[in-house]
Every structure is written in C-alpha cells, then in structure tokens.
Amino acid sequence: MEQCGNILIVSKDKAITDVVRSLLEPNTNIQTSTCPTLHEMSAQIRGGSLLGVFVDIDPDPLSILRNLEPIVNQHASLRFIVISSHFSNDLVIEAMGIGVRHFLPRKQLAQELPNVVERLLNQTRTSVNRGGSMVTVLSAGGGCGATTIAVNLARELAGEAQPSLVMDFDAYYGAVATCLGLRGDYSLADLLHYKGNLDAQLVSTTAMEYDKNLHALLHPVSVDAAGSSTLDLTRLETALTACRQTYRWTVADAPRAEAGLMVQLARQSRVVLIVAQMTVKELRRARAMYQRLVDEGINGDGIWYLINRHKSKHGAVSLDEARKALPGGHIHFVRNDFASVMHSMDMGQPLVELAPRSKARRDITALAEAVSNAKPQTAWQAGPVTDAQHPDLSLVG
C-alpha cells in the first residue's frame, strides 16, 4: 500500500511515543518518527515533508507552548497537535491562540487520536483541490435584495454532496443569519482573526451548517450585537483562498461594501453581481461601481448587473434605457415576487424549500446556471472602458 504521510512525535516520555505509534502504525498507512525536544523538532521539520506534528507539552504546558509559538508561526502550513495530562479551558484557548489545531488529553488518546488523524488526511486531500469558485454580490442601493439573492444563489449552486458557502460581509445588519434562521457562537471574524494556518477544517468548523447543501459564515454583528462590527481584513485573501479550497462555490454577500473590500472580493471572484432596482438612483450607483472595478483592473466580462424585483410594466425606468445606461453587456433579471420572497425570509428558509415554483426561484435558478457556465477570469487586467464602447450614458449622467 502506498504511504500516505509522515507524523513526527515530540516527547521525552517513551510511553507517549509508544502509545501514539501503537495506535497509528498497525492500522494506518502512516509512518512515524520521534525526537525529544523542540530544538530537534525544528531540524526535522526543515528536513522533510510531514503530515502533522504531535507535541507532548508536559510537564510545563505554558512554557512549552510559549517556545512552540514561533515554530508554529514559521511553519503556518503544518498542523500541530499537542498532548498533555493537564487539561483546562484556559490551556486549550492558549494552545489554539498560538495556532495549534488539536488538543488531546493524554487519558483520551486512544479514543480521540484516530479521528484527529482522519481529519489530517482529509485536509491533505482537500488542500490539493484549488478549483473552487467565488461569486461576489454587491448592492447598488439599500433594500435592493442583495442578501436574498446571495443566499438563494448559494443554495442553487450547491451540487450533490457538495454544499455551497455564503459569507456575510454586511456590517450593518448581518442579514444572512436572519434569512436562514441561524444562530451561532462563531463568525467570519473568528476566521479572519485566527493567527495560525487557515485550512479546510478551520473554515468548515467555523461555518454554520444550515443543511447538507448550504453552510454560512455569519457576520459578527449577528453573533454578538454588542460586539464590534469591524472586520480585520489583513488576512482576507488567505481566508477567501481557504474557502475556495473547501467549497466548490463560495458566495460573498457584501451589500454596502466599502470600495477597498469591494475590489478585494472582486479580485477573487469568477462573477461579480451588482444588484440594483430599476430606478435612476440605483442604476447610477451601479454604473459607478462597475467603472470603479474596471479602473482597478477587474475584467468587465466578469461584472454582471442583476435587476431585482423587475416589473415588465410600470417601472420607473424602461429596459431599453437601462441597457443604454449601463456599461458592459451582462444584465440579468429577477422578477418581482414579493409574496414568495417575504414568506421565505419570514420562515428563514430558501425559496427552493418554500416556493420552488415561484417566479423568483426560477429566475435565480437560471442565474445559477449562467454563473456555473461563466468563463473563469484568469486575467483580471482590463483596458479602460470608453464612451465610444458605451455610447449612450445620458441616463446616469
């Protein structure tokens, strides 16, 4: 059988190394090696490829964790697991704070070690898959229905045994939680603020599971209303990459996003949807958002307009006027279906469950198909968009 990984065990206690080896080697295809100190561990990490490192932090857990922290930071892609006969919530929090991925009480090694190793193997398999895609949903006006679009689009993009992820960047309302009837202890902030390696397991355990088809990373304002609504975006690119490696489709719900966040999300996305209603104000705003993204080097072919609550008659602006006003050629529509959408929001369930034959659900299904067939944006640099390319911009002035 082909070898599938190596694990390093760091301990001066032969009983620990013997227990770990006895649990691993006879029943798995994993090779183990040992060393007694962190200093020797550093040399072995540099010298080979490892699946994970098990570190015995007895007899002085806090001191050993302090010495372990710079090593963990230096090898962010490697998974560290600590073992100790001392176990408390404070000690676990300290270990996780330096980037340790698992804390194993010594008395429970036999019960917990197999699950930990299986997770390591699953993470290794997942890390090879970098094919996940992302969609960013922006809003050109307050109350235009961007979150409803984001949540339902994520659900429609889910495949068999392949859940989608919706990420909530709405600092004002954190409406994803409301749309899905979710409450949780963890949020997007926990992922962005994490100091260690951001990988598939961390993403999937931080996200809330609505059902087997849809997971959600909630905004901190929907987890703790009294907490800060500001996200630290220093590690945003790394976090988005981890999400794309974990899920086939990730949908970022970013209504009212500031320009910097809007551009960062767009650079990671296959498609950017600018949601607007058919009003002069929102169409003007949609045009400005499009132009800002293009000016930042985003390929205009990946920027689509979505006219929500579209009415075929009696609209404030005609369809022909809108097409002339908006740069770019991708305009999609979701028909006005107020009763179905409000019932869905009130019940905290996607349209596919409450109104599968509704007009809005059929339109979002068609949108999901178009997104799935969209060409991945491999080169984001785009030339300037001129009025000659879009001759009639009079509507948005």
Contacts in CASP RR format, 6 or more apart in sequence:
PFRMAT RR
TARGET T0000
AUTHOR 0000-0000-0000
METHOD contacts of the structure
MODEL  1
MEQCGNILIVSKDKAITDVVRSLLEPNTNIQTSTCPTLHEMSAQIRGGSL
LGVFVDIDPDPLSILRNLEPIVNQHASLRFIVISSHFSNDLVIEAMGIGV
RHFLPRKQLAQELPNVVERLLNQTRTSVNRGGSMVTVLSAGGGCGATTIA
VNLARELAGEAQPSLVMDFDAYYGAVATCLGLRGDYSLADLLHYKGNLDA
QLVSTTAMEYDKNLHALLHPVSVDAAGSSTLDLTRLETALTACRQTYRWT
VADAPRAEAGLMVQLARQSRVVLIVAQMTVKELRRARAMYQRLVDEGING
DGIWYLINRHKSKHGAVSLDEARKALPGGHIHFVRNDFASVMHSMDMGQP
LVELAPRSKARRDITALAEAVSNAKPQTAWQAGPVTDAQHPDLSLVG
1 29 0 8 1.000
2 29 0 8 1.000
3 29 0 8 1.000
3 30 0 8 1.000
3 31 0 8 1.000
4 28 0 8 1.000
4 29 0 8 1.000
4 30 0 8 1.000
4 51 0 8 1.000
4 121 0 8 1.000
4 124 0 8 1.000
5 29 0 8 1.000
5 30 0 8 1.000
5 31 0 8 1.000
5 49 0 8 1.000
5 50 0 8 1.000
5 51 0 8 1.000
5 124 0 8 1.000
6 30 0 8 1.000
6 31 0 8 1.000
6 32 0 8 1.000
6 33 0 8 1.000
6 48 0 8 1.000
6 49 0 8 1.000
6 50 0 8 1.000
6 51 0 8 1.000
6 52 0 8 1.000
7 20 0 8 1.000
7 24 0 8 1.000
7 30 0 8 1.000
7 31 0 8 1.000
7 32 0 8 1.000
7 33 0 8 1.000
7 50 0 8 1.000
7 51 0 8 1.000
7 52 0 8 1.000
7 53 0 8 1.000
7 54 0 8 1.000
7 117 0 8 1.000
8 32 0 8 1.000
8 33 0 8 1.000
8 34 0 8 1.000
8 35 0 8 1.000
8 41 0 8 1.000
8 44 0 8 1.000
8 45 0 8 1.000
8 50 0 8 1.000
8 52 0 8 1.000
8 53 0 8 1.000
8 54 0 8 1.000
9 16 0 8 1.000
9 17 0 8 1.000
9 20 0 8 1.000
9 21 0 8 1.000
9 32 0 8 1.000
9 33 0 8 1.000
9 34 0 8 1.000
9 35 0 8 1.000
9 54 0 8 1.000
9 56 0 8 1.000
10 34 0 8 1.000
10 35 0 8 1.000
10 36 0 8 1.000
10 37 0 8 1.000
10 38 0 8 1.000
10 40 0 8 1.000
10 41 0 8 1.000
10 53 0 8 1.000
10 54 0 8 1.000
10 55 0 8 1.000
10 56 0 8 1.000
11 17 0 8 1.000
11 34 0 8 1.000
11 36 0 8 1.000
11 54 0 8 1.000
11 55 0 8 1.000
11 56 0 8 1.000
11 83 0 8 1.000
12 36 0 8 1.000
12 37 0 8 1.000
12 56 0 8 1.000
13 56 0 8 1.000
13 58 0 8 1.000
16 56 0 8 1.000
16 83 0 8 1.000
16 106 0 8 1.000
17 34 0 8 1.000
19 109 0 8 1.000
19 110 0 8 1.000
20 32 0 8 1.000
20 54 0 8 1.000
20 83 0 8 1.000
20 109 0 8 1.000
20 113 0 8 1.000
21 32 0 8 1.000
23 109 0 8 1.000
23 110 0 8 1.000
23 113 0 8 1.000
23 114 0 8 1.000
24 30 0 8 1.000
24 32 0 8 1.000
24 113 0 8 1.000
24 117 0 8 1.000
25 31 0 8 1.000
25 32 0 8 1.000
27 114 0 8 1.000
28 117 0 8 1.000
30 51 0 8 1.000
30 117 0 8 1.000
33 44 0 8 1.000
35 41 0 8 1.000
35 44 0 8 1.000
38 55 0 8 1.000
38 64 0 8 1.000
38 67 0 8 1.000
38 68 0 8 1.000
38 71 0 8 1.000
41 53 0 8 1.000
41 55 0 8 1.000
41 71 0 8 1.000
42 71 0 8 1.000
44 50 0 8 1.000
45 53 0 8 1.000
45 71 0 8 1.000
45 75 0 8 1.000
45 78 0 8 1.000
50 78 0 8 1.000
51 79 0 8 1.000
51 120 0 8 1.000
51 121 0 8 1.000
51 124 0 8 1.000
52 78 0 8 1.000
52 79 0 8 1.000
52 80 0 8 1.000
52 81 0 8 1.000
52 120 0 8 1.000
53 78 0 8 1.000
53 79 0 8 1.000
53 80 0 8 1.000
53 81 0 8 1.000
54 81 0 8 1.000
54 82 0 8 1.000
54 83 0 8 1.000
54 104 0 8 1.000
55 64 0 8 1.000
55 68 0 8 1.000
55 80 0 8 1.000
55 81 0 8 1.000
55 82 0 8 1.000
55 83 0 8 1.000
56 82 0 8 1.000
56 83 0 8 1.000
56 84 0 8 1.000
57 64 0 8 1.000
57 65 0 8 1.000
57 68 0 8 1.000
57 82 0 8 1.000
57 83 0 8 1.000
57 84 0 8 1.000
57 95 0 8 1.000
58 83 0 8 1.000
58 84 0 8 1.000
58 85 0 8 1.000
58 86 0 8 1.000
58 106 0 8 1.000
61 82 0 8 1.000
61 84 0 8 1.000
61 86 0 8 1.000
61 91 0 8 1.000
61 94 0 8 1.000
62 91 0 8 1.000
62 94 0 8 1.000
65 82 0 8 1.000
65 94 0 8 1.000
65 95 0 8 1.000
65 98 0 8 1.000
65 100 0 8 1.000
68 80 0 8 1.000
68 82 0 8 1.000
68 98 0 8 1.000
68 100 0 8 1.000
69 98 0 8 1.000
69 99 0 8 1.000
72 78 0 8 1.000
72 80 0 8 1.000
72 98 0 8 1.000
72 99 0 8 1.000
72 100 0 8 1.000
72 196 0 8 1.000
73 98 0 8 1.000
73 99 0 8 1.000
73 195 0 8 1.000
73 196 0 8 1.000
76 196 0 8 1.000
76 197 0 8 1.000
77 197 0 8 1.000
78 197 0 8 1.000
79 101 0 8 1.000
79 102 0 8 1.000
79 120 0 8 1.000
79 123 0 8 1.000
79 197 0 8 1.000
79 199 0 8 1.000
80 99 0 8 1.000
80 100 0 8 1.000
80 101 0 8 1.000
81 100 0 8 1.000
81 101 0 8 1.000
81 102 0 8 1.000
81 103 0 8 1.000
81 104 0 8 1.000
81 116 0 8 1.000
82 95 0 8 1.000
82 100 0 8 1.000
82 102 0 8 1.000
82 103 0 8 1.000
82 104 0 8 1.000
83 104 0 8 1.000
83 105 0 8 1.000
83 106 0 8 1.000
83 109 0 8 1.000
84 91 0 8 1.000
84 103 0 8 1.000
84 104 0 8 1.000
84 105 0 8 1.000
84 106 0 8 1.000
85 105 0 8 1.000
85 106 0 8 1.000
85 107 0 8 1.000
87 103 0 8 1.000
87 105 0 8 1.000
91 103 0 8 1.000
92 103 0 8 1.000
95 103 0 8 1.000
96 103 0 8 1.000
97 195 0 8 1.000
97 196 0 8 1.000
98 195 0 8 1.000
98 196 0 8 1.000
99 194 0 8 1.000
99 195 0 8 1.000
99 196 0 8 1.000
99 197 0 8 1.000
101 197 0 8 1.000
101 201 0 8 1.000
101 202 0 8 1.000
102 116 0 8 1.000
102 119 0 8 1.000
104 112 0 8 1.000
104 113 0 8 1.000
104 116 0 8 1.000
105 112 0 8 1.000
119 201 0 8 1.000
122 200 0 8 1.000
122 201 0 8 1.000
123 199 0 8 1.000
123 200 0 8 1.000
123 201 0 8 1.000
126 199 0 8 1.000
126 200 0 8 1.000
126 245 0 8 1.000
126 246 0 8 1.000
127 199 0 8 1.000
127 200 0 8 1.000
127 245 0 8 1.000
129 245 0 8 1.000
130 244 0 8 1.000
130 245 0 8 1.000
131 244 0 8 1.000
131 245 0 8 1.000
131 248 0 8 1.000
132 244 0 8 1.000
132 245 0 8 1.000
132 247 0 8 1.000
132 248 0 8 1.000
132 249 0 8 1.000
132 250 0 8 1.000
133 244 0 8 1.000
133 248 0 8 1.000
133 249 0 8 1.000
133 250 0 8 1.000
133 269 0 8 1.000
133 270 0 8 1.000
133 376 0 8 1.000
134 240 0 8 1.000
134 243 0 8 1.000
134 244 0 8 1.000
134 249 0 8 1.000
134 250 0 8 1.000
134 251 0 8 1.000
134 252 0 8 1.000
134 265 0 8 1.000
134 268 0 8 1.000
134 269 0 8 1.000
134 270 0 8 1.000
135 153 0 8 1.000
135 157 0 8 1.000
135 249 0 8 1.000
135 250 0 8 1.000
135 251 0 8 1.000
135 252 0 8 1.000
135 269 0 8 1.000
135 270 0 8 1.000
135 271 0 8 1.000
135 272 0 8 1.000
135 273 0 8 1.000
135 371 0 8 1.000
136 251 0 8 1.000
136 252 0 8 1.000
136 254 0 8 1.000
136 262 0 8 1.000
136 265 0 8 1.000
136 266 0 8 1.000
136 268 0 8 1.000
136 269 0 8 1.000
136 271 0 8 1.000
136 272 0 8 1.000
136 273 0 8 1.000
137 146 0 8 1.000
137 147 0 8 1.000
137 149 0 8 1.000
137 150 0 8 1.000
137 153 0 8 1.000
137 251 0 8 1.000
137 252 0 8 1.000
137 253 0 8 1.000
137 254 0 8 1.000
137 255 0 8 1.000
137 273 0 8 1.000
137 275 0 8 1.000
138 146 0 8 1.000
138 254 0 8 1.000
138 255 0 8 1.000
138 257 0 8 1.000
138 262 0 8 1.000
138 272 0 8 1.000
138 273 0 8 1.000
138 274 0 8 1.000
138 275 0 8 1.000
138 289 0 8 1.000
139 145 0 8 1.000
139 146 0 8 1.000
139 254 0 8 1.000
139 255 0 8 1.000
139 256 0 8 1.000
139 274 0 8 1.000
139 275 0 8 1.000
139 276 0 8 1.000
140 274 0 8 1.000
140 275 0 8 1.000
140 276 0 8 1.000
140 282 0 8 1.000
140 283 0 8 1.000
140 285 0 8 1.000
140 286 0 8 1.000
140 289 0 8 1.000
141 255 0 8 1.000
141 256 0 8 1.000
141 276 0 8 1.000
141 277 0 8 1.000
141 281 0 8 1.000
141 282 0 8 1.000
141 285 0 8 1.000
142 255 0 8 1.000
142 256 0 8 1.000
143 255 0 8 1.000
144 255 0 8 1.000
144 275 0 8 1.000
144 276 0 8 1.000
144 277 0 8 1.000
144 282 0 8 1.000
144 308 0 8 1.000
144 309 0 8 1.000
145 255 0 8 1.000
145 275 0 8 1.000
145 308 0 8 1.000
145 309 0 8 1.000
146 253 0 8 1.000
146 254 0 8 1.000
146 255 0 8 1.000
146 275 0 8 1.000
146 308 0 8 1.000
147 168 0 8 1.000
147 170 0 8 1.000
147 173 0 8 1.000
147 174 0 8 1.000
147 175 0 8 1.000
147 176 0 8 1.000
147 179 0 8 1.000
147 253 0 8 1.000
147 255 0 8 1.000
148 179 0 8 1.000
148 308 0 8 1.000
148 341 0 8 1.000
148 344 0 8 1.000
148 345 0 8 1.000
149 273 0 8 1.000
149 275 0 8 1.000
149 306 0 8 1.000
149 308 0 8 1.000
149 334 0 8 1.000
149 364 0 8 1.000
149 367 0 8 1.000
150 166 0 8 1.000
150 176 0 8 1.000
150 251 0 8 1.000
150 252 0 8 1.000
150 253 0 8 1.000
151 166 0 8 1.000
151 176 0 8 1.000
151 179 0 8 1.000
151 180 0 8 1.000
151 214 0 8 1.000
151 251 0 8 1.000
151 253 0 8 1.000
151 350 0 8 1.000
152 344 0 8 1.000
152 350 0 8 1.000
152 351 0 8 1.000
152 352 0 8 1.000
152 360 0 8 1.000
152 361 0 8 1.000
152 364 0 8 1.000
153 251 0 8 1.000
153 273 0 8 1.000
153 364 0 8 1.000
153 367 0 8 1.000
153 368 0 8 1.000
153 371 0 8 1.000
154 164 0 8 1.000
154 165 0 8 1.000
154 166 0 8 1.000
154 214 0 8 1.000
154 249 0 8 1.000
154 251 0 8 1.000
155 164 0 8 1.000
155 213 0 8 1.000
155 214 0 8 1.000
155 350 0 8 1.000
155 351 0 8 1.000
155 352 0 8 1.000
156 352 0 8 1.000
156 364 0 8 1.000
156 365 0 8 1.000
156 367 0 8 1.000
156 368 0 8 1.000
157 164 0 8 1.000
157 248 0 8 1.000
157 249 0 8 1.000
157 251 0 8 1.000
157 368 0 8 1.000
157 371 0 8 1.000
157 372 0 8 1.000
158 164 0 8 1.000
158 213 0 8 1.000
158 214 0 8 1.000
158 249 0 8 1.000
159 213 0 8 1.000
159 248 0 8 1.000
161 212 0 8 1.000
162 247 0 8 1.000
162 248 0 8 1.000
163 209 0 8 1.000
163 212 0 8 1.000
163 213 0 8 1.000
163 214 0 8 1.000
163 215 0 8 1.000
163 247 0 8 1.000
164 213 0 8 1.000
164 214 0 8 1.000
164 215 0 8 1.000
164 247 0 8 1.000
164 248 0 8 1.000
164 249 0 8 1.000
164 250 0 8 1.000
164 251 0 8 1.000
165 203 0 8 1.000
165 207 0 8 1.000
165 214 0 8 1.000
165 215 0 8 1.000
165 216 0 8 1.000
165 217 0 8 1.000
165 243 0 8 1.000
165 246 0 8 1.000
165 247 0 8 1.000
165 249 0 8 1.000
165 250 0 8 1.000
165 251 0 8 1.000
166 176 0 8 1.000
166 214 0 8 1.000
166 215 0 8 1.000
166 216 0 8 1.000
166 217 0 8 1.000
166 250 0 8 1.000
166 251 0 8 1.000
166 252 0 8 1.000
166 253 0 8 1.000
167 188 0 8 1.000
167 216 0 8 1.000
167 217 0 8 1.000
167 243 0 8 1.000
167 250 0 8 1.000
167 251 0 8 1.000
167 252 0 8 1.000
167 253 0 8 1.000
168 174 0 8 1.000
168 175 0 8 1.000
168 176 0 8 1.000
168 177 0 8 1.000
168 188 0 8 1.000
168 216 0 8 1.000
168 217 0 8 1.000
168 218 0 8 1.000
168 219 0 8 1.000
168 222 0 8 1.000
168 253 0 8 1.000
169 188 0 8 1.000
169 219 0 8 1.000
169 231 0 8 1.000
169 252 0 8 1.000
169 253 0 8 1.000
169 254 0 8 1.000
169 257 0 8 1.000
169 261 0 8 1.000
169 265 0 8 1.000
170 176 0 8 1.000
170 219 0 8 1.000
170 221 0 8 1.000
170 253 0 8 1.000
170 254 0 8 1.000
170 255 0 8 1.000
170 256 0 8 1.000
171 219 0 8 1.000
171 221 0 8 1.000
171 229 0 8 1.000
171 230 0 8 1.000
171 231 0 8 1.000
171 256 0 8 1.000
172 221 0 8 1.000
172 229 0 8 1.000
172 255 0 8 1.000
172 256 0 8 1.000
173 221 0 8 1.000
173 222 0 8 1.000
174 218 0 8 1.000
174 219 0 8 1.000
174 221 0 8 1.000
174 222 0 8 1.000
175 222 0 8 1.000
175 253 0 8 1.000
176 182 0 8 1.000
176 216 0 8 1.000
176 218 0 8 1.000
176 219 0 8 1.000
176 222 0 8 1.000
176 253 0 8 1.000
177 183 0 8 1.000
177 184 0 8 1.000
177 216 0 8 1.000
177 218 0 8 1.000
177 219 0 8 1.000
177 222 0 8 1.000
177 223 0 8 1.000
178 222 0 8 1.000
178 345 0 8 1.000
178 348 0 8 1.000
179 344 0 8 1.000
179 345 0 8 1.000
179 348 0 8 1.000
180 210 0 8 1.000
180 214 0 8 1.000
180 216 0 8 1.000
180 348 0 8 1.000
180 349 0 8 1.000
180 350 0 8 1.000
181 348 0 8 1.000
181 349 0 8 1.000
182 208 0 8 1.000
182 210 0 8 1.000
182 216 0 8 1.000
182 218 0 8 1.000
182 222 0 8 1.000
183 223 0 8 1.000
184 208 0 8 1.000
184 218 0 8 1.000
184 223 0 8 1.000
185 223 0 8 1.000
186 205 0 8 1.000
186 206 0 8 1.000
186 208 0 8 1.000
186 218 0 8 1.000
186 223 0 8 1.000
187 206 0 8 1.000
187 217 0 8 1.000
187 218 0 8 1.000
187 219 0 8 1.000
187 220 0 8 1.000
187 222 0 8 1.000
187 223 0 8 1.000
187 224 0 8 1.000
188 206 0 8 1.000
188 217 0 8 1.000
188 218 0 8 1.000
188 219 0 8 1.000
188 220 0 8 1.000
188 231 0 8 1.000
189 219 0 8 1.000
189 220 0 8 1.000
189 228 0 8 1.000
189 231 0 8 1.000
189 232 0 8 1.000
190 206 0 8 1.000
191 198 0 8 1.000
191 202 0 8 1.000
191 203 0 8 1.000
191 206 0 8 1.000
191 217 0 8 1.000
191 239 0 8 1.000
191 242 0 8 1.000
192 231 0 8 1.000
192 232 0 8 1.000
192 233 0 8 1.000
192 234 0 8 1.000
192 235 0 8 1.000
192 236 0 8 1.000
192 239 0 8 1.000
193 232 0 8 1.000
193 235 0 8 1.000
194 202 0 8 1.000
194 235 0 8 1.000
198 235 0 8 1.000
198 238 0 8 1.000
198 239 0 8 1.000
198 241 0 8 1.000
198 242 0 8 1.000
199 242 0 8 1.000
199 245 0 8 1.000
200 242 0 8 1.000
200 245 0 8 1.000
200 246 0 8 1.000
202 242 0 8 1.000
203 217 0 8 1.000
203 239 0 8 1.000
203 242 0 8 1.000
203 243 0 8 1.000
203 246 0 8 1.000
203 247 0 8 1.000
204 215 0 8 1.000
204 246 0 8 1.000
206 217 0 8 1.000
207 215 0 8 1.000
207 216 0 8 1.000
207 217 0 8 1.000
208 215 0 8 1.000
208 216 0 8 1.000
208 217 0 8 1.000
208 218 0 8 1.000
209 215 0 8 1.000
210 216 0 8 1.000
214 350 0 8 1.000
215 247 0 8 1.000
217 243 0 8 1.000
219 229 0 8 1.000
219 231 0 8 1.000
220 227 0 8 1.000
220 228 0 8 1.000
220 229 0 8 1.000
220 231 0 8 1.000
221 227 0 8 1.000
221 229 0 8 1.000
233 261 0 8 1.000
233 264 0 8 1.000
236 261 0 8 1.000
236 264 0 8 1.000
237 264 0 8 1.000
237 268 0 8 1.000
240 250 0 8 1.000
240 252 0 8 1.000
240 265 0 8 1.000
240 268 0 8 1.000
241 268 0 8 1.000
243 250 0 8 1.000
244 250 0 8 1.000
244 268 0 8 1.000
252 265 0 8 1.000
252 269 0 8 1.000
254 261 0 8 1.000
254 262 0 8 1.000
254 265 0 8 1.000
255 275 0 8 1.000
257 265 0 8 1.000
259 292 0 8 1.000
262 289 0 8 1.000
262 292 0 8 1.000
262 293 0 8 1.000
263 292 0 8 1.000
263 293 0 8 1.000
263 296 0 8 1.000
263 298 0 8 1.000
265 272 0 8 1.000
266 272 0 8 1.000
266 293 0 8 1.000
266 296 0 8 1.000
266 298 0 8 1.000
266 303 0 8 1.000
267 298 0 8 1.000
267 380 0 8 1.000
269 302 0 8 1.000
269 377 0 8 1.000
270 302 0 8 1.000
270 371 0 8 1.000
270 374 0 8 1.000
270 376 0 8 1.000
270 377 0 8 1.000
271 302 0 8 1.000
271 303 0 8 1.000
271 304 0 8 1.000
271 371 0 8 1.000
271 374 0 8 1.000
272 293 0 8 1.000
272 298 0 8 1.000
272 302 0 8 1.000
272 303 0 8 1.000
272 304 0 8 1.000
273 304 0 8 1.000
273 305 0 8 1.000
273 306 0 8 1.000
273 332 0 8 1.000
274 286 0 8 1.000
274 289 0 8 1.000
274 290 0 8 1.000
274 303 0 8 1.000
274 304 0 8 1.000
274 305 0 8 1.000
274 306 0 8 1.000
275 306 0 8 1.000
275 308 0 8 1.000
276 282 0 8 1.000
276 283 0 8 1.000
276 285 0 8 1.000
276 286 0 8 1.000
276 305 0 8 1.000
276 306 0 8 1.000
276 307 0 8 1.000
276 308 0 8 1.000
277 307 0 8 1.000
277 308 0 8 1.000
277 309 0 8 1.000
278 307 0 8 1.000
278 309 0 8 1.000
278 310 0 8 1.000
278 311 0 8 1.000
278 315 0 8 1.000
278 316 0 8 1.000
278 317 0 8 1.000
278 319 0 8 1.000
278 322 0 8 1.000
279 316 0 8 1.000
279 317 0 8 1.000
280 316 0 8 1.000
280 317 0 8 1.000
280 395 0 8 1.000
280 396 0 8 1.000
283 317 0 8 1.000
283 322 0 8 1.000
283 325 0 8 1.000
283 326 0 8 1.000
283 395 0 8 1.000
283 396 0 8 1.000
284 395 0 8 1.000
284 396 0 8 1.000
284 397 0 8 1.000
286 305 0 8 1.000
286 326 0 8 1.000
287 325 0 8 1.000
287 326 0 8 1.000
287 327 0 8 1.000
287 393 0 8 1.000
287 396 0 8 1.000
288 396 0 8 1.000
290 300 0 8 1.000
290 303 0 8 1.000
290 305 0 8 1.000
290 326 0 8 1.000
290 327 0 8 1.000
290 328 0 8 1.000
291 327 0 8 1.000
291 385 0 8 1.000
293 300 0 8 1.000
293 303 0 8 1.000
294 300 0 8 1.000
294 303 0 8 1.000
294 327 0 8 1.000
294 382 0 8 1.000
294 383 0 8 1.000
294 384 0 8 1.000
294 385 0 8 1.000
295 384 0 8 1.000
297 380 0 8 1.000
297 381 0 8 1.000
297 382 0 8 1.000
297 383 0 8 1.000
298 380 0 8 1.000
298 382 0 8 1.000
299 377 0 8 1.000
299 379 0 8 1.000
299 380 0 8 1.000
299 381 0 8 1.000
299 382 0 8 1.000
300 328 0 8 1.000
300 382 0 8 1.000
300 385 0 8 1.000
301 330 0 8 1.000
301 375 0 8 1.000
301 377 0 8 1.000
302 330 0 8 1.000
302 374 0 8 1.000
302 377 0 8 1.000
303 328 0 8 1.000
303 330 0 8 1.000
304 330 0 8 1.000
304 331 0 8 1.000
304 332 0 8 1.000
305 326 0 8 1.000
305 330 0 8 1.000
305 331 0 8 1.000
305 332 0 8 1.000
306 331 0 8 1.000
306 332 0 8 1.000
306 333 0 8 1.000
306 334 0 8 1.000
306 367 0 8 1.000
307 322 0 8 1.000
307 331 0 8 1.000
307 332 0 8 1.000
307 333 0 8 1.000
307 334 0 8 1.000
308 333 0 8 1.000
308 334 0 8 1.000
309 334 0 8 1.000
309 335 0 8 1.000
309 336 0 8 1.000
309 338 0 8 1.000
310 333 0 8 1.000
310 334 0 8 1.000
310 335 0 8 1.000
310 336 0 8 1.000
311 335 0 8 1.000
311 336 0 8 1.000
312 335 0 8 1.000
317 325 0 8 1.000
317 395 0 8 1.000
321 395 0 8 1.000
322 331 0 8 1.000
322 395 0 8 1.000
323 329 0 8 1.000
323 331 0 8 1.000
324 392 0 8 1.000
324 393 0 8 1.000
324 394 0 8 1.000
324 395 0 8 1.000
325 392 0 8 1.000
325 393 0 8 1.000
325 394 0 8 1.000
325 395 0 8 1.000
325 396 0 8 1.000
326 390 0 8 1.000
326 396 0 8 1.000
327 385 0 8 1.000
327 389 0 8 1.000
327 390 0 8 1.000
327 393 0 8 1.000
328 385 0 8 1.000
328 390 0 8 1.000
332 363 0 8 1.000
332 366 0 8 1.000
332 367 0 8 1.000
332 370 0 8 1.000
333 363 0 8 1.000
334 360 0 8 1.000
334 363 0 8 1.000
334 364 0 8 1.000
334 367 0 8 1.000
335 359 0 8 1.000
335 360 0 8 1.000
335 363 0 8 1.000
336 359 0 8 1.000
337 355 0 8 1.000
337 358 0 8 1.000
337 359 0 8 1.000
337 360 0 8 1.000
340 351 0 8 1.000
340 354 0 8 1.000
340 355 0 8 1.000
340 358 0 8 1.000
340 359 0 8 1.000
340 360 0 8 1.000
340 361 0 8 1.000
341 351 0 8 1.000
341 360 0 8 1.000
343 354 0 8 1.000
343 355 0 8 1.000
344 350 0 8 1.000
344 351 0 8 1.000
344 354 0 8 1.000
344 355 0 8 1.000
347 354 0 8 1.000
351 358 0 8 1.000
351 360 0 8 1.000
351 361 0 8 1.000
351 364 0 8 1.000
352 361 0 8 1.000
355 361 0 8 1.000
387 393 0 8 1.000
END
